[in-house]
Amino acid sequence: MKKKAIELKLRTIQILHCNDKVTIIERINSRLIKVKLKTSQLINRSKIILADQRGEGTISQAISILTAVVLGSLLLMGLYKLIGETVLPELQNRIQEMFNYQG
């Protein structure tokens, strides 16, 4: 009786062990399938992006950079003229008045 019980337990353990191996293999296979799917999606998306030759993004970026450079140079030129013709002479006059104080 004990021998049959031990054999039954061993068979049960072997079946459970076999089932564990099967579930582990199934999990690995399902993860491999997911990785393959994600990889193929990434490759397809990359191919589409690299094959796109419209260049819309590049042209709009170039125009915006050119606009920023032109506006920045105009702003700097205006500040230079303002400081050179208005602020510096006024500052110079005030400094001379301060040191020539006859009070």
PyMOL commands that set and color helices and strands:
alter all, ss='L'
color gray80, all
select helices_A, chain A and resi 2-51+56-99
alter helices_A, ss='H'
color red, helices_A
deselect
rebuild
show_as cartoon
